[in-house]
Amino acid sequence: MDALTEDYPGIAGVIKHLVAKVKTLDRDEPAPGTVEGTALPETDPVTQAVRDNADLNTWQHEGGAKWDRALAIDDALRADPHWQDRPLAERFAEVSRQVNAAFDTPAEPVATPAEVKAQADAAEKDAEASLPASPSEVGTTAPHEGTVRDRAATASAEEISAMFSNMTDDQIEALLSDM
């Protein structure tokens, strides 16, 4: 494999990926001598660590670009002296973080059902507090005064006198001709 990596670096990554896929498919088939549906306990710490990491477990079952990227990043971390002596769970958490960063998917913690219910209750209380109990509590707006013609049509004699006192003769004639 090392000779292949040196001679054909572009193909080596693809072959490593294919080998990983074959190993994954081999694990999914029941072993000879086992009853179908009953799995023997996994003793491989790498497999267990992948299953314990939610992102890696999902990407492994889905395959695709994220799983390919995770394999490549893990290969690089395994070769890095800084990461060689670290626990698998820590290395896989770093792989997950880097893949999420590469694909712009924030690694947000999943909210528990209790947290979701608390957020929903808080939002409901906020909504209830923002609305009045009845439309009469909304308040009144400024009343519509209408046009001068409308006010003159419904005004008493004193109100009409007051209106005319503030108008010019031309305005009074225009109002009377419009009625």
ChimeraX commands (.cxc) that place a marker at each C-alpha (Angstrom):
marker #1 position 0.00,0.00,0.00 radius 0.5
marker #1 position 2.90,2.36,0.76 radius 0.5
marker #1 position 4.45,1.72,-2.63 radius 0.5
marker #1 position 1.10,2.43,-4.27 radius 0.5
marker #1 position 0.80,5.69,-2.30 radius 0.5
marker #1 position 4.26,6.78,-3.42 radius 0.5
marker #1 position 3.88,5.77,-7.08 radius 0.5
marker #1 position 0.23,6.81,-7.59 radius 0.5
marker #1 position -0.85,9.32,-4.90 radius 0.5
marker #1 position -4.10,10.17,-6.71 radius 0.5
marker #1 position -5.23,6.57,-6.90 radius 0.5
marker #1 position -4.07,5.59,-3.41 radius 0.5
marker #1 position -6.80,7.60,-1.72 radius 0.5
marker #1 position -9.47,5.96,-3.85 radius 0.5
marker #1 position -8.13,2.48,-3.15 radius 0.5
marker #1 position -7.98,3.19,0.60 radius 0.5
marker #1 position -11.59,4.30,0.42 radius 0.5
marker #1 position -12.59,1.14,-1.46 radius 0.5
marker #1 position -10.79,-1.03,1.08 radius 0.5
marker #1 position -12.64,0.76,3.89 radius 0.5
marker #1 position -15.96,0.20,2.08 radius 0.5
marker #1 position -15.24,-3.51,1.61 radius 0.5
marker #1 position -14.38,-3.83,5.30 radius 0.5
marker #1 position -17.65,-2.07,6.16 radius 0.5
marker #1 position -19.64,-4.37,3.92 radius 0.5
marker #1 position -17.87,-7.43,5.32 radius 0.5
marker #1 position -18.84,-6.36,8.85 radius 0.5
marker #1 position -22.49,-6.00,7.85 radius 0.5
marker #1 position -22.76,-9.64,6.64 radius 0.5
marker #1 position -23.44,-12.28,9.26 radius 0.5
marker #1 position -20.38,-14.30,10.15 radius 0.5
marker #1 position -20.42,-18.01,9.33 radius 0.5
marker #1 position -21.81,-20.06,12.19 radius 0.5
marker #1 position -23.90,-17.22,13.62 radius 0.5
marker #1 position -27.65,-17.10,13.70 radius 0.5
marker #1 position -29.04,-14.44,11.39 radius 0.5
marker #1 position -30.17,-11.43,13.38 radius 0.5
marker #1 position -27.82,-12.17,16.29 radius 0.5
marker #1 position -24.60,-10.29,16.22 radius 0.5
marker #1 position -21.46,-11.29,17.99 radius 0.5
marker #1 position -20.18,-8.61,20.36 radius 0.5
marker #1 position -17.78,-6.20,18.66 radius 0.5
marker #1 position -14.35,-6.21,20.19 radius 0.5
marker #1 position -12.77,-3.84,17.68 radius 0.5
marker #1 position -12.20,-0.52,19.53 radius 0.5
marker #1 position -12.15,1.48,16.26 radius 0.5
marker #1 position -15.57,0.18,15.23 radius 0.5
marker #1 position -16.95,0.89,18.68 radius 0.5
marker #1 position -15.50,4.41,18.69 radius 0.5
marker #1 position -17.03,5.11,15.27 radius 0.5
marker #1 position -20.41,3.89,16.52 radius 0.5
marker #1 position -20.08,6.07,19.64 radius 0.5
marker #1 position -19.55,9.19,17.52 radius 0.5
marker #1 position -22.98,10.11,16.11 radius 0.5
marker #1 position -21.62,12.03,13.12 radius 0.5
marker #1 position -19.16,9.34,12.04 radius 0.5
marker #1 position -21.73,6.60,12.52 radius 0.5
marker #1 position -24.24,8.45,10.32 radius 0.5
marker #1 position -21.67,9.28,7.65 radius 0.5
marker #1 position -20.44,5.69,7.58 radius 0.5
marker #1 position -23.94,4.34,6.93 radius 0.5
marker #1 position -24.74,7.06,4.36 radius 0.5
marker #1 position -21.37,6.92,2.62 radius 0.5
marker #1 position -20.68,9.84,0.30 radius 0.5
marker #1 position -18.46,12.89,0.48 radius 0.5
marker #1 position -18.57,13.40,4.25 radius 0.5
marker #1 position -17.47,9.82,4.96 radius 0.5
marker #1 position -14.71,10.11,2.36 radius 0.5
marker #1 position -13.54,13.35,3.94 radius 0.5
marker #1 position -13.68,11.79,7.42 radius 0.5
marker #1 position -11.48,8.89,6.26 radius 0.5
marker #1 position -8.97,11.28,4.71 radius 0.5
marker #1 position -8.82,13.49,7.82 radius 0.5
marker #1 position -8.49,10.45,10.08 radius 0.5
marker #1 position -5.60,9.15,7.95 radius 0.5
marker #1 position -3.87,12.51,8.31 radius 0.5
marker #1 position -4.45,12.64,12.08 radius 0.5
marker #1 position -3.24,9.06,12.51 radius 0.5
marker #1 position 0.03,10.01,10.77 radius 0.5
marker #1 position 0.41,13.19,12.85 radius 0.5
marker #1 position 2.67,12.57,15.89 radius 0.5
marker #1 position 0.55,14.98,17.93 radius 0.5
marker #1 position -2.51,12.72,17.52 radius 0.5
marker #1 position -0.90,9.26,17.61 radius 0.5
marker #1 position -1.16,8.75,21.37 radius 0.5
marker #1 position -4.55,10.35,21.85 radius 0.5
marker #1 position -7.67,8.25,22.55 radius 0.5
marker #1 position -9.82,7.21,19.57 radius 0.5
marker #1 position -12.85,9.11,20.84 radius 0.5
marker #1 position -10.85,12.34,20.98 radius 0.5
marker #1 position -9.37,11.81,17.51 radius 0.5
marker #1 position -12.78,10.98,16.05 radius 0.5
marker #1 position -14.30,14.07,17.70 radius 0.5
marker #1 position -11.63,16.13,15.93 radius 0.5
marker #1 position -12.40,14.37,12.63 radius 0.5
marker #1 position -16.09,15.17,13.10 radius 0.5
marker #1 position -15.31,18.80,13.92 radius 0.5
marker #1 position -13.11,19.21,10.84 radius 0.5
marker #1 position -15.63,17.56,8.50 radius 0.5
marker #1 position -18.44,19.73,9.85 radius 0.5
marker #1 position -16.25,22.82,9.39 radius 0.5
marker #1 position -15.39,21.76,5.83 radius 0.5
marker #1 position -19.04,21.29,4.92 radius 0.5
marker #1 position -20.21,24.38,6.86 radius 0.5
marker #1 position -22.47,22.36,9.11 radius 0.5
marker #1 position -22.29,23.67,12.65 radius 0.5
marker #1 position -21.91,20.98,15.25 radius 0.5
marker #1 position -24.77,22.08,17.46 radius 0.5
marker #1 position -25.78,19.96,20.38 radius 0.5
marker #1 position -29.11,18.28,19.86 radius 0.5
marker #1 position -31.75,19.63,22.20 radius 0.5
marker #1 position -33.37,17.16,24.53 radius 0.5
marker #1 position -37.16,16.80,24.49 radius 0.5
marker #1 position -37.31,18.58,27.87 radius 0.5
marker #1 position -35.37,21.57,26.47 radius 0.5
marker #1 position -37.61,21.71,23.39 radius 0.5
marker #1 position -40.73,21.66,25.59 radius 0.5
marker #1 position -39.32,24.42,27.82 radius 0.5
marker #1 position -38.56,26.57,24.76 radius 0.5
marker #1 position -42.06,25.96,23.37 radius 0.5
marker #1 position -43.66,26.87,26.70 radius 0.5
marker #1 position -41.61,30.08,26.92 radius 0.5
marker #1 position -42.57,31.05,23.36 radius 0.5
marker #1 position -46.23,30.36,24.12 radius 0.5
marker #1 position -46.13,32.53,27.27 radius 0.5
marker #1 position -44.46,35.35,25.32 radius 0.5
marker #1 position -47.17,35.15,22.66 radius 0.5
marker #1 position -49.94,35.19,25.26 radius 0.5
marker #1 position -48.40,38.18,27.04 radius 0.5
marker #1 position -48.04,40.19,23.84 radius 0.5
marker #1 position -51.73,40.03,22.85 radius 0.5
marker #1 position -54.55,41.70,24.78 radius 0.5
marker #1 position -57.31,39.53,26.19 radius 0.5
marker #1 position -59.99,41.32,24.17 radius 0.5
marker #1 position -60.17,43.77,21.27 radius 0.5
marker #1 position -61.49,46.50,23.59 radius 0.5
marker #1 position -58.13,46.45,25.40 radius 0.5
marker #1 position -56.30,47.35,22.22 radius 0.5
marker #1 position -57.24,50.98,22.68 radius 0.5
marker #1 position -58.87,53.52,20.45 radius 0.5
marker #1 position -57.31,55.39,17.64 radius 0.5
marker #1 position -57.98,59.00,16.72 radius 0.5
marker #1 position -61.52,59.32,15.37 radius 0.5
marker #1 position -61.87,60.05,11.69 radius 0.5
marker #1 position -62.99,63.63,11.26 radius 0.5
marker #1 position -64.15,63.35,7.68 radius 0.5
marker #1 position -64.23,66.11,5.08 radius 0.5
marker #1 position -65.53,69.65,5.66 radius 0.5
marker #1 position -68.59,68.77,3.55 radius 0.5
marker #1 position -69.35,65.71,5.73 radius 0.5
marker #1 position -68.97,67.71,8.94 radius 0.5
marker #1 position -71.20,70.51,7.60 radius 0.5
marker #1 position -73.90,68.03,6.54 radius 0.5
marker #1 position -74.22,66.65,10.09 radius 0.5
marker #1 position -73.45,69.84,12.06 radius 0.5
marker #1 position -75.86,71.88,14.13 radius 0.5
marker #1 position -76.48,75.59,13.44 radius 0.5
marker #1 position -73.87,76.68,16.01 radius 0.5
marker #1 position -71.26,74.33,14.57 radius 0.5
marker #1 position -71.93,75.59,11.03 radius 0.5
marker #1 position -71.57,79.21,12.26 radius 0.5
marker #1 position -68.23,78.32,13.85 radius 0.5
marker #1 position -67.08,76.62,10.65 radius 0.5
marker #1 position -68.11,79.55,8.46 radius 0.5
marker #1 position -66.40,82.06,10.75 radius 0.5
marker #1 position -63.03,80.45,9.97 radius 0.5
marker #1 position -63.62,80.37,6.17 radius 0.5
marker #1 position -63.31,82.92,3.38 radius 0.5
marker #1 position -66.32,83.86,1.27 radius 0.5
marker #1 position -65.00,81.78,-1.65 radius 0.5
marker #1 position -64.60,78.72,0.58 radius 0.5
marker #1 position -68.14,79.12,1.94 radius 0.5
marker #1 position -69.59,79.40,-1.59 radius 0.5
marker #1 position -67.60,76.37,-2.78 radius 0.5
marker #1 position -68.89,74.35,0.16 radius 0.5
marker #1 position -72.51,75.39,-0.36 radius 0.5
marker #1 position -72.37,74.71,-4.11 radius 0.5
marker #1 position -70.91,71.23,-3.42 radius 0.5
marker #1 position -73.82,70.28,-1.14 radius 0.5
marker link #1:1,2 radius 0.2
marker link #1:2,3 radius 0.2
marker link #1:3,4 radius 0.2
marker link #1:4,5 radius 0.2
marker link #1:5,6 radius 0.2
marker link #1:6,7 radius 0.2
marker link #1:7,8 radius 0.2
marker link #1:8,9 radius 0.2
marker link #1:9,10 radius 0.2
marker link #1:10,11 radius 0.2
marker link #1:11,12 radius 0.2
marker link #1:12,13 radius 0.2
marker link #1:13,14 radius 0.2
marker link #1:14,15 radius 0.2
marker link #1:15,16 radius 0.2
marker link #1:16,17 radius 0.2
marker link #1:17,18 radius 0.2
marker link #1:18,19 radius 0.2
marker link #1:19,20 radius 0.2
marker link #1:20,21 radius 0.2
marker link #1:21,22 radius 0.2
marker link #1:22,23 radius 0.2
marker link #1:23,24 radius 0.2
marker link #1:24,25 radius 0.2
marker link #1:25,26 radius 0.2
marker link #1:26,27 radius 0.2
marker link #1:27,28 radius 0.2
marker link #1:28,29 radius 0.2
marker link #1:29,30 radius 0.2
marker link #1:30,31 radius 0.2
marker link #1:31,32 radius 0.2
marker link #1:32,33 radius 0.2
marker link #1:33,34 radius 0.2
marker link #1:34,35 radius 0.2
marker link #1:35,36 radius 0.2
marker link #1:36,37 radius 0.2
marker link #1:37,38 radius 0.2
marker link #1:38,39 radius 0.2
marker link #1:39,40 radius 0.2
marker link #1:40,41 radius 0.2
marker link #1:41,42 radius 0.2
marker link #1:42,43 radius 0.2
marker link #1:43,44 radius 0.2
marker link #1:44,45 radius 0.2
marker link #1:45,46 radius 0.2
marker link #1:46,47 radius 0.2
marker link #1:47,48 radius 0.2
marker link #1:48,49 radius 0.2
marker link #1:49,50 radius 0.2
marker link #1:50,51 radius 0.2
marker link #1:51,52 radius 0.2
marker link #1:52,53 radius 0.2
marker link #1:53,54 radius 0.2
marker link #1:54,55 radius 0.2
marker link #1:55,56 radius 0.2
marker link #1:56,57 radius 0.2
marker link #1:57,58 radius 0.2
marker link #1:58,59 radius 0.2
marker link #1:59,60 radius 0.2
marker link #1:60,61 radius 0.2
marker link #1:61,62 radius 0.2
marker link #1:62,63 radius 0.2
marker link #1:63,64 radius 0.2
marker link #1:64,65 radius 0.2
marker link #1:65,66 radius 0.2
marker link #1:66,67 radius 0.2
marker link #1:67,68 radius 0.2
marker link #1:68,69 radius 0.2
marker link #1:69,70 radius 0.2
marker link #1:70,71 radius 0.2
marker link #1:71,72 radius 0.2
marker link #1:72,73 radius 0.2
marker link #1:73,74 radius 0.2
marker link #1:74,75 radius 0.2
marker link #1:75,76 radius 0.2
marker link #1:76,77 radius 0.2
marker link #1:77,78 radius 0.2
marker link #1:78,79 radius 0.2
marker link #1:79,80 radius 0.2
marker link #1:80,81 radius 0.2
marker link #1:81,82 radius 0.2
marker link #1:82,83 radius 0.2
marker link #1:83,84 radius 0.2
marker link #1:84,85 radius 0.2
marker link #1:85,86 radius 0.2
marker link #1:86,87 radius 0.2
marker link #1:87,88 radius 0.2
marker link #1:88,89 radius 0.2
marker link #1:89,90 radius 0.2
marker link #1:90,91 radius 0.2
marker link #1:91,92 radius 0.2
marker link #1:92,93 radius 0.2
marker link #1:93,94 radius 0.2
marker link #1:94,95 radius 0.2
marker link #1:95,96 radius 0.2
marker link #1:96,97 radius 0.2
marker link #1:97,98 radius 0.2
marker link #1:98,99 radius 0.2
marker link #1:99,100 radius 0.2
marker link #1:100,101 radius 0.2
marker link #1:101,102 radius 0.2
marker link #1:102,103 radius 0.2
marker link #1:103,104 radius 0.2
marker link #1:104,105 radius 0.2
marker link #1:105,106 radius 0.2
marker link #1:106,107 radius 0.2
marker link #1:107,108 radius 0.2
marker link #1:108,109 radius 0.2
marker link #1:109,110 radius 0.2
marker link #1:110,111 radius 0.2
marker link #1:111,112 radius 0.2
marker link #1:112,113 radius 0.2
marker link #1:113,114 radius 0.2
marker link #1:114,115 radius 0.2
marker link #1:115,116 radius 0.2
marker link #1:116,117 radius 0.2
marker link #1:117,118 radius 0.2
marker link #1:118,119 radius 0.2
marker link #1:119,120 radius 0.2
marker link #1:120,121 radius 0.2
marker link #1:121,122 radius 0.2
marker link #1:122,123 radius 0.2
marker link #1:123,124 radius 0.2
marker link #1:124,125 radius 0.2
marker link #1:125,126 radius 0.2
marker link #1:126,127 radius 0.2
marker link #1:127,128 radius 0.2
marker link #1:128,129 radius 0.2
marker link #1:129,130 radius 0.2
marker link #1:130,131 radius 0.2
marker link #1:131,132 radius 0.2
marker link #1:132,133 radius 0.2
marker link #1:133,134 radius 0.2
marker link #1:134,135 radius 0.2
marker link #1:135,136 radius 0.2
marker link #1:136,137 radius 0.2
marker link #1:137,138 radius 0.2
marker link #1:138,139 radius 0.2
marker link #1:139,140 radius 0.2
marker link #1:140,141 radius 0.2
marker link #1:141,142 radius 0.2
marker link #1:142,143 radius 0.2
marker link #1:143,144 radius 0.2
marker link #1:144,145 radius 0.2
marker link #1:145,146 radius 0.2
marker link #1:146,147 radius 0.2
marker link #1:147,148 radius 0.2
marker link #1:148,149 radius 0.2
marker link #1:149,150 radius 0.2
marker link #1:150,151 radius 0.2
marker link #1:151,152 radius 0.2
marker link #1:152,153 radius 0.2
marker link #1:153,154 radius 0.2
marker link #1:154,155 radius 0.2
marker link #1:155,156 radius 0.2
marker link #1:156,157 radius 0.2
marker link #1:157,158 radius 0.2
marker link #1:158,159 radius 0.2
marker link #1:159,160 radius 0.2
marker link #1:160,161 radius 0.2
marker link #1:161,162 radius 0.2
marker link #1:162,163 radius 0.2
marker link #1:163,164 radius 0.2
marker link #1:164,165 radius 0.2
marker link #1:165,166 radius 0.2
marker link #1:166,167 radius 0.2
marker link #1:167,168 radius 0.2
marker link #1:168,169 radius 0.2
marker link #1:169,170 radius 0.2
marker link #1:170,171 radius 0.2
marker link #1:171,172 radius 0.2
marker link #1:172,173 radius 0.2
marker link #1:173,174 radius 0.2
marker link #1:174,175 radius 0.2
marker link #1:175,176 radius 0.2
marker link #1:176,177 radius 0.2
marker link #1:177,178 radius 0.2
marker link #1:178,179 radius 0.2
view
